[in-house]
Amino acid sequence: MFKHILVPLDGSVLAECVFPHVSAMAQAAEARISLIHVLESSRAHAPAIDPLDWHMVKATAEAYLNETSVRLKTAGLQVESYLVEGQVTECIIKFAHQNDVDLIVLSSHGRSGLSDWNVSSVVQKIIPRIYISTFIVRAYQPIASTLTDLHYRRLLVPLDGSQRAECVIPALVLLARFHKSQLFLMHSVRKPEMLCRVPLVPEELELVERLTERNRTEATKYMEQICSQLPQDIDVHLLINDDGADSLHDLVEKEEIDLVILSAHGHSGRSRRPYGSVTLNFIAYGTTPLLIVQDISRDEAKKLRSAIVSPEYKGH
């Protein structure tokens, strides 16, 4: 499923928090790894860089990449490294698209340090345009002591009944078998909304309850069907609530989940956007490592208006 993993590095310790997860994913999938470090070109109106200083910066970056490659190869991983020049986000996205990358692993923060934002500006720029499966590692979480120490004990997959959401199942099975993980499936049954400016009357409340019970019954059948297709016992959580995302966050914390696996879209997601609402919520507010399985290609997606207009303003 994931045969080529891309790992962007900026030379910082925070960015290297991804290494145990890269090892855990690559070993399970028997994937090759590409490390990429981008030497950012001078920005417009910025002072020109002295050629000797640039040569020193480049030599330092090459040495860093070589040293890092050796560390990962010593752990038994198949690794290649690439030093490129240009704008960071553009180079990373271009490399991924031109080299058949299946998965990109990103640290939530890097050289610029931790911030109040849950993901850095670089990550925010990459993920809406990359259109491949993405693994986000929270840089503020504890790191495994060695590259090969990390094992996913508890994996959580939310399912909404759609075939799109089920695209995560191959990744779930792959990781669960390799890491001998405990599996958690979650389905959220939301109570129907009724437009009303005054409290609901008993008949309306009864209607809400009947619809909720009907959806709960169907969801139970659905989860039983999914569980019958999986190779091990599953811990199923069928939740009735008004906000599926909040319930999901609560479950992650309660069950001490190691990794959340989400489809980029569910039944309400539209292909014109790179991610659905629940996935965007977890990117912005999640606190655990997050694997997002992208179910559409960049050719299927509608190009963002900003991406269409911005080339007209290059240099302004």
Summary of the structure (lengths in Angstrom):
residues: 316
radius of gyration: 21.9
end to end distance: 42.1
largest distance: 79.7
contacts: 958
relative contact order: 0.13
helix: 41%
strand: 21%
